[in-house]
Amino acid sequence: MLYPKLFTLKYSLTIFAIGLFFIFPMQLFIWSMIVSPLLNFILMMIIVILGLLWKFITFAILIMAALHSISSFIIKSPNKLISLCVSITLFISFLFVDPEPNFRTGHPALLIGARTRLLWSGGAENVKKDALELLNQETDENGNIISDSWSSSINMLGATTIKVDKTSQIVAIFIHGNLHYDFDNFGYLFTFNDEPNIDFLKVEEMGVIIHYWKLGEGVYFFDREW
């Protein structure tokens, strides 16, 4: 029968999930810039391939959700309120979500991605503790810490380079490069609860813009733009 297939909770949630994906593509894209380069590449390919069809598909999903909600009330489906909530949530999201957000303004999706990496690396406090311990390690001539000294939490963070400024007591952990923004370096700054002095991240004779945002006490996320 058509009823059990089209008006189950699973079907309503499927419409909701698909709708969110098509309404929040750029937010997911920005989030994945930090969380997973592979996922970021896949999302970029999806966005490029769909191109102009993106809005058409989004409208189609909104209409589908609305018709599903109306039909649920007509046949008195036990999931009619869930279906109505799905339709309303998708419609409101479509109206108010910025289709072209700027990650360099500290967009929430970027900072959620930064917090996600901290969370799966053992939490901000645990990573901060391990990072600040590196201030006691020997550095090379460029102020970098060799990878043999990195803890498991720092490796989980996705560290590629760690630079320390022993004068200011700051540790900068650079994470994986982004496939689409070759002139950007993303990473974390750890301090003893003070506002970081970012001068040591600048490069002489080159125009470098550094954006950074506070994630917690002594924990910051930065974007170094060349």
N, C-alpha and C positions, 0 to 999 in steps of 0.2 A: 504493500500500500504506500501511497505517496506521503501520507501524514507522518508516519514514524520516521521517515527519512529526512523530511524537510523541516520538521518542527521540534527536533530534539535539542537538548542543551548543547551537545557537541556541534551541531550545525550552526547555532547562534554564535558560539565561541569561535568557530572557524571563520565566519564572516567578520567577526570583530578583529581577529588576528590579521587577516588579509588586509582589512581596511586600515588598520594601524600601520602596517608595513608600507602601504602606498601613500598614506598621508604624512608619515614621518621619515621619508627616505633620506633626506639630508641630515636629519638628526641622528639617524642610525649610522650614516656615513661618517659623520664627525666623531661619534662615539667609537666606531671601529678603527679610526685613525690611531687611537691610543691602544685599544684592546687587542686588535689582531690585524696585521698587515694583509693577511690572506683574505679575511672577511671583507676588509676595506676594498681590496682589488675586485672581489666578486660583486660587491654592491656598486662599485663604479661601473663595471661592465653592464650590470642590469640597468642602471640609470641611463647609460649611453645608448644601449640597444632599444630600450623602450622609447626614449626621446619624447616626441610630441604625443605619443600614445598614453603617456603617464596620466595626464588630466582626464582623458577619456575613460581610462580604466577606473580612476578614482571616482568619477561621476557614476559610472556603472555600478560600482560597489555600494555607493551611497543609496542609489535607487533600489538596488537589490535588498539592502538592509531595511529601507523604508517599506517596501512591498512585503517583505517577510514579517515585519512588525504588524502591519495592518492585517495581513492574513492570519497571524497568530491570534489577534483579538476576534476576528470574524469566526474562526472555528473554535475559539475558547481553548487554545493550547495552554497547558500548564506552565509553559515557558514564556508566556506572552509578555510578562513584565521584564524578563531578561532581554527579550528581543527588542522591546521598546528602549531599554537602557542602552543597548548596543547602537541603535539608530541615533539616539540623541547624542551619545558620546562621540560617535564618528562625525556627526554633523558639526558639533561645536568645535571639535579638533580641526576639521577642515577649514572652518571660518577663521580660527585664531592662530594656527600654526604658521610660522614664517617659512615659506617655501625655499628661501635662499639665505639661511643663517650664516653669519660671519664668525668662524671659530676664533679669530684673533681678538674678539671682544670678550673672550672668556665665556663663550656660550655654554649653557648648562650641560649640553651633551658632551662637550670636551672635558669638563671637570668631572662629570659622572664617569667617563672613561678612565680618567686619572685615578679616581677613587676606587674604581673596579679593580685596577691593577694592584693598588695598595691592599685591597681586601683579600685578594687571592694570594698575595705574597705574605700574609700573616697579620695584616693590620698595620695602620700607620705608625703606632707606637713601637711595634716590634721592628719594623723596617727602619724607623728613625734611630732606634737604639743601635742596631747593627751598622747603620751608615755613619753615625758619629764616632763609633769605635775606630773607624778607618782613619780618623785624624791622628791616631798614634802610629800609623803605618808609614813606612818609607815610601817616598814618591820618586818618579823619574824626573828628568830635567824640566818637563812640562807640567809638573804637578799632578800627574796621573798615578792612580793606584793600580798595580798589576792585578790581573784577574784571579791569581792564586789566593789573594787575600779576601775575596768576596764571599759573603755568607750565602746560604741557600736562599734566604729571603730576598736578597739583592739580585741573585740570579733569576729568581722567579719574577722579579719586577721587570725583567727584560733588559737589564743593564748592558750597554755596549762599551761605555767609557765612564770612568769615575775620576773626577777632578776635585781636588781639595784646595782650599785656601786656609792654611793654618793660622795666618794672621787674624783673619776675620772669623775663624772657626766655622767654616761652611763646607758642606759636602754637596757636590753637584753630581747627580747620577743621570747620564744621558741614556735614553732608551732607543729602541730600534728606529731606524729612519723610516720616513713615510714615502710611499711609492710615487705620490703625486706632487708633493711639496718638497722637492729635492733641496731647496734652500732653507729648510726649517729643521731645527733640532728641538726635539721635545725631551723633557726630563724633569727631575725632581731636585729641589733644594732642601737640605736639612740643616737646621741651626739650633742653637741652644735658646730657643724661644724668642729670639730677637729678629727684627726686620732684617732681611738679608742684604748684604752689600754685593750687588751683582757685577761690580766693575771687573772682577776677574774672569767673567764670562765673555767680556768684550774682546774683540780682536783688533789689534793696532792696524791703522791704515786701511780698515775696511768698515763700510757702513753696516753696523749690526744693530737691529732693534730687538730688545728683549721685553717680552710680556711675561708677567708672572702673577699667580693668583694663590691666595692662602687657602690651604686645605685643612689646616689644624695648627696647633701650637708648634712652631718650629718646622712645619711641613708646608712646602710650596711646590706648585707645578709651574714649569716655564716653557715658553716657546721662544727659541732664538731664531730670529728671521734675518737671513743674509740679504 
